[in-house]
Amino acid sequence: MGSMRIVAVVSVLGLLLPLFSHLLAGSNNTLTWLIDLASHWQWIFLSGLVICVSVTVWSSRRWALLLLAVPLPWLTASAQAPASKTTGDRLTVASVNVNLSTRDIRPLAAWLSREQVDVAAVLEVSPEYSSKLQALAEYPFNRIVPHGGPFGIALVSRHPLLRSEVIHDAEGIPHIEAQLRWQDRVINLVVVHPMPPLDLHYHAVRNSKLRALAAAVVTSRTPTVLAGDFNATPWSSAFSGLAEQGLHRATGLAASWPAQMKGMFGIPIDHVMVTSHWAVATSQTGPDLGSDHLPVLVGLSLID
């Protein structure tokens, strides 16, 4: 029983970690990096809290007070875009990390077709997978940058791309910036897959890259969608200040990695984010497509 109480208290502390991570977002040291890494696992902390309190409350009901921490994962996550109140045209956007080792494109192609996805960000695109993406008849407009490592990246679209540009950061990792014509509007699209925060340096690189992209897309004044595998959850310091800049999550908090057991014990690191021009009509996690990630899918409506 004593060990259950210890785990319950530790779980509450874990649920509070995003508050500390955001508070320390401006600093870069080993402690902030470790806090940020631990803050990702909110669903594990929540499960531990509920299970342990359910056991200990029978011997002392005061332990039920710890359940006041249950809403924290929703309260400490980065802000989500408003829900759509219209039934008009929707831009359907997916982000899919297909895994570097994947060779069979048929599950992805079938899912994209079934969901009538307009635009998809595809990550970990190998040279072999690249040629198969190129051949998708339903997505004749694309920009594909294959890579022998995990940083191959692609944008595929049903609608014309007015332009697309591949930009490499100081680490040599590419992201795609493109413009799409949709419903007689010009839409900016950004596909990104930063380095995972494997150490203190890459933690800082990931955060600064996402903030720089957020600043750029918000100042453009054009409706913008940013999608990809961020290697960060909405509780991470990587999201600190993004909402204040005007960039909000369109995706939810359901886990997208790892895909085993439908992400039951995972974390949400695959995202679609939007500027204030958009409202969210639908948001969901997709099925297992043979990768270690689950895809994410949103339906977006223009507000103005």
C-alpha positions as CSV (number, residue, x, y, z in Angstrom):
1,M,0.0,0.0,0.0
2,G,2.9,2.3,0.8
3,S,4.4,1.8,-2.6
4,M,1.1,2.6,-4.2
5,R,1.0,5.9,-2.4
6,I,4.5,6.8,-3.5
7,V,3.6,6.1,-7.1
8,A,0.5,8.2,-6.8
9,V,2.5,11.2,-5.5
10,V,5.1,10.7,-8.2
11,S,2.3,10.6,-10.8
12,V,1.0,14.0,-9.6
13,L,4.4,15.5,-9.8
14,G,4.7,14.1,-13.3
15,L,1.4,15.7,-14.3
16,L,2.8,19.0,-13.0
17,L,6.0,18.8,-15.1
18,P,4.7,20.7,-18.1
19,L,4.2,23.7,-16.0
20,F,7.9,23.6,-15.0
21,S,8.9,22.8,-18.6
22,H,7.1,25.9,-19.9
23,L,8.4,28.0,-17.1
24,L,12.0,27.0,-17.9
25,A,11.6,27.2,-21.7
26,G,13.9,30.2,-22.0
27,S,16.8,28.3,-20.4
28,N,19.0,25.6,-21.9
29,N,20.6,23.2,-19.4
30,T,20.5,19.6,-18.5
31,L,17.7,20.0,-15.9
32,T,15.4,21.7,-18.3
33,W,16.1,19.0,-21.0
34,L,15.3,16.2,-18.5
35,I,12.2,17.9,-17.3
36,D,11.0,18.3,-20.9
37,L,11.7,14.7,-21.7
38,A,9.7,13.5,-18.7
39,S,6.8,15.9,-19.4
40,H,5.9,14.0,-22.6
41,W,4.5,11.0,-20.7
42,Q,1.3,12.6,-19.3
43,W,-0.9,9.6,-20.1
44,I,1.4,7.3,-18.2
45,F,1.4,9.6,-15.2
46,L,-2.4,9.9,-15.4
47,S,-2.9,6.1,-15.6
48,G,-0.5,5.7,-12.6
49,L,-2.4,8.2,-10.5
50,V,-5.9,6.8,-11.2
51,I,-4.8,3.2,-10.6
52,C,-2.9,3.9,-7.4
53,V,-5.5,6.2,-5.9
54,S,-8.2,3.6,-6.7
55,V,-6.3,1.2,-4.6
56,T,-5.2,3.4,-1.7
57,V,-8.5,5.3,-1.3
58,W,-10.1,2.2,0.4
59,S,-7.7,2.6,3.3
60,S,-7.8,6.4,3.5
61,R,-10.3,8.4,1.6
62,R,-8.2,11.6,1.8
63,W,-6.1,10.1,-1.0
64,A,-9.0,10.8,-3.3
65,L,-8.0,14.5,-3.2
66,L,-5.1,13.6,-5.6
67,L,-7.7,13.0,-8.3
68,L,-8.1,16.8,-8.5
69,A,-4.9,16.5,-10.7
70,V,-6.8,14.4,-13.3
71,P,-7.6,17.3,-15.6
72,L,-4.0,18.5,-15.8
73,P,-3.1,16.9,-19.1
74,W,-5.8,18.9,-20.8
75,L,-5.1,22.1,-18.9
76,T,-1.3,22.1,-19.4
77,A,-1.3,21.2,-23.1
78,S,-0.7,23.9,-25.7
79,A,-3.9,25.7,-26.9
80,Q,-6.0,24.1,-29.6
81,A,-7.6,26.0,-32.5
82,P,-11.3,26.8,-32.2
83,A,-13.9,24.3,-33.3
84,S,-15.6,25.0,-36.7
85,K,-19.2,26.2,-36.6
86,T,-19.7,25.9,-40.3
87,T,-20.5,23.1,-42.7
88,G,-18.8,24.6,-45.7
89,D,-15.7,23.4,-47.6
90,R,-13.0,21.7,-45.5
91,L,-9.4,21.2,-46.2
92,T,-8.4,17.7,-45.0
93,V,-4.8,17.5,-43.9
94,A,-2.8,14.4,-42.7
95,S,0.6,13.9,-41.2
96,V,2.0,10.5,-41.6
97,N,5.4,9.1,-40.5
98,V,5.6,6.0,-42.6
99,N,8.9,4.7,-41.0
100,L,12.1,4.5,-42.9
101,S,11.9,0.7,-43.2
102,T,8.4,0.6,-44.8
103,R,8.3,-0.5,-48.4
104,D,4.6,-1.2,-48.9
105,I,2.7,2.0,-49.8
106,R,-0.7,0.3,-50.3
107,P,-2.0,0.8,-46.7
108,L,-1.2,4.6,-46.9
109,A,-2.6,4.9,-50.4
110,A,-5.8,3.1,-49.4
111,W,-6.3,5.3,-46.3
112,L,-5.6,8.6,-48.1
113,S,-8.1,7.6,-50.7
114,R,-10.8,6.4,-48.2
115,E,-10.5,9.6,-46.2
116,Q,-10.3,11.8,-49.2
117,V,-7.3,13.6,-47.8
118,D,-6.5,16.8,-49.7
119,V,-2.9,17.2,-48.5
120,A,-0.5,14.9,-46.7
121,A,2.8,15.5,-45.0
122,V,4.8,12.3,-45.3
123,L,7.9,11.7,-43.1
124,E,10.8,9.2,-43.2
125,V,10.6,8.9,-46.9
126,S,13.2,6.5,-48.2
127,P,14.4,6.6,-51.9
128,E,12.5,3.5,-52.6
129,Y,9.3,4.8,-51.0
130,S,9.8,8.1,-52.8
131,S,9.2,6.5,-56.3
132,K,5.9,5.0,-55.0
133,L,4.7,8.3,-53.6
134,Q,5.5,9.9,-57.0
135,A,3.2,7.3,-58.7
136,L,0.1,8.1,-56.6
137,A,-2.4,9.0,-59.2
138,E,-4.8,10.8,-56.8
139,Y,-1.9,13.1,-55.7
140,P,-0.4,14.5,-58.9
141,F,1.0,17.6,-57.1
142,N,4.0,16.9,-54.8
143,R,7.4,17.8,-53.5
144,I,9.4,14.8,-52.4
145,V,12.8,14.8,-50.8
146,P,14.0,11.3,-50.1
147,H,16.7,10.4,-47.7
148,G,18.6,7.3,-46.7
149,G,18.2,8.2,-43.1
150,P,15.0,9.2,-41.1
151,F,14.7,12.7,-42.6
152,G,13.2,12.0,-46.0
153,I,10.2,14.3,-46.3
154,A,7.3,14.8,-48.7
155,L,4.2,16.9,-49.4
156,V,1.6,15.3,-51.6
157,S,-1.6,17.1,-52.7
158,R,-4.8,16.7,-54.8
159,H,-4.6,20.5,-55.5
160,P,-2.1,22.5,-57.4
161,L,1.0,23.6,-55.7
162,L,1.9,27.1,-56.8
163,R,5.4,26.8,-55.5
164,S,7.5,24.6,-53.2
165,E,10.9,25.1,-51.6
166,V,13.1,22.8,-49.7
167,I,15.1,24.5,-46.9
168,H,17.9,22.8,-44.9
169,D,18.7,23.9,-41.4
170,A,22.2,24.1,-39.9
171,E,22.0,20.4,-39.1
172,G,21.3,19.6,-42.8
173,I,17.7,18.6,-42.0
174,P,15.1,19.7,-44.6
175,H,11.7,21.1,-44.3
176,I,9.3,22.0,-47.1
177,E,7.6,25.4,-47.6
178,A,4.9,25.4,-50.3
179,Q,1.8,27.3,-51.5
180,L,-1.4,25.6,-52.4
181,R,-4.3,26.8,-54.4
182,W,-7.5,25.7,-52.7
183,Q,-11.0,27.1,-53.2
184,D,-9.6,30.1,-55.0
185,R,-7.4,30.9,-52.0
186,V,-3.7,30.7,-51.6
187,I,-2.7,28.5,-48.6
188,N,0.8,28.2,-47.1
189,L,1.9,24.7,-46.2
190,V,5.0,23.8,-44.1
191,V,6.1,20.2,-43.6
192,V,8.6,19.6,-40.8
193,H,10.5,16.8,-39.0
194,P,13.1,18.2,-36.7
195,M,15.8,16.2,-34.9
196,P,14.5,14.4,-31.8
197,P,15.8,15.8,-28.5
198,L,18.4,13.1,-28.0
199,D,20.6,15.5,-26.0
200,L,20.7,19.0,-24.8
201,H,21.9,20.4,-28.1
202,Y,19.2,18.8,-30.2
203,H,16.6,19.8,-27.6
204,A,17.5,23.4,-28.2
205,V,17.7,22.9,-32.0
206,R,14.2,21.4,-32.1
207,N,12.7,24.2,-30.0
208,S,14.4,27.0,-31.9
209,K,13.4,25.6,-35.3
210,L,9.7,25.3,-34.4
211,R,9.7,28.8,-32.9
212,A,11.3,30.2,-36.0
213,L,8.8,28.5,-38.3
214,A,6.0,29.7,-36.1
215,A,7.2,33.3,-36.2
216,A,7.6,33.1,-40.0
217,V,4.2,31.7,-40.8
218,V,2.3,34.0,-38.5
219,T,3.9,37.1,-39.9
220,S,3.0,36.0,-43.5
221,R,-0.7,36.9,-42.9
222,T,-1.6,34.1,-45.2
223,P,-3.7,31.1,-44.0
224,T,-1.0,28.5,-43.0
225,V,-0.9,24.9,-42.1
226,L,2.2,23.4,-40.5
227,A,2.3,19.6,-40.3
228,G,4.7,16.8,-39.5
229,D,6.4,14.8,-36.8
230,F,7.5,17.4,-34.3
231,N,9.3,15.0,-32.0
232,A,7.6,16.9,-29.2
233,T,4.3,16.7,-27.4
234,P,1.9,19.6,-26.6
235,W,3.2,19.5,-23.1
236,S,6.8,20.1,-24.2
237,S,8.7,23.4,-24.0
238,A,8.8,23.1,-27.8
239,F,5.3,24.4,-27.9
240,S,5.9,27.3,-25.4
241,G,4.8,30.6,-26.9
242,L,3.5,29.2,-30.1
243,A,-0.2,29.9,-29.2
244,E,0.8,33.5,-28.2
245,Q,2.4,33.8,-31.6
246,G,-0.9,32.8,-33.2
247,L,-0.2,29.1,-34.0
248,H,-2.6,26.6,-32.5
249,R,-2.9,22.8,-32.5
250,A,-5.5,21.3,-34.9
251,T,-4.7,17.8,-33.7
252,G,-5.8,16.4,-30.4
253,L,-3.9,14.7,-27.5
254,A,-4.3,11.1,-28.6
255,A,-1.0,9.3,-28.8
256,S,0.5,8.7,-32.2
257,W,3.8,7.0,-31.3
258,P,4.5,4.2,-30.8
259,A,1.7,2.6,-32.8
260,Q,1.5,-0.6,-30.8
261,M,-1.8,-1.2,-29.1
262,K,-3.2,1.9,-31.0
263,G,-0.8,4.2,-29.0
264,M,-2.4,3.2,-25.7
265,F,0.9,3.8,-23.9
266,G,2.4,6.3,-26.2
267,I,2.6,10.1,-26.8
268,P,1.3,12.6,-29.3
269,I,4.3,13.8,-31.4
270,D,2.7,14.0,-34.9
271,H,0.8,17.2,-35.3
272,V,-1.1,19.6,-37.6
273,M,-0.9,23.3,-36.5
274,V,-2.7,26.2,-38.0
275,T,-2.8,30.0,-37.9
276,S,-5.8,32.0,-36.6
277,H,-7.4,31.8,-40.1
278,W,-8.6,28.3,-39.4
279,A,-11.1,26.4,-37.3
280,V,-11.1,22.7,-36.7
281,A,-14.1,20.7,-38.0
282,T,-12.7,17.2,-37.4
283,S,-9.6,15.8,-35.7
284,Q,-8.6,12.1,-35.3
285,T,-5.8,9.6,-35.1
286,G,-5.8,7.2,-38.0
287,P,-5.3,3.4,-38.2
288,D,-2.1,1.4,-38.1
289,L,-0.5,1.7,-41.6
290,G,2.5,-0.6,-40.8
291,S,4.6,2.1,-39.3
292,D,5.7,2.7,-35.7
293,H,3.6,5.9,-35.9
294,L,-0.1,6.3,-36.3
295,P,-1.2,9.0,-38.8
296,V,-3.2,12.1,-37.7
297,L,-5.9,13.7,-39.7
298,V,-7.8,17.0,-39.4
299,G,-10.5,18.8,-41.3
300,L,-10.1,22.5,-41.4
301,S,-12.5,25.4,-42.3
302,L,-11.4,28.9,-43.1
303,I,-12.9,31.4,-40.6
304,D,-12.6,34.5,-42.8
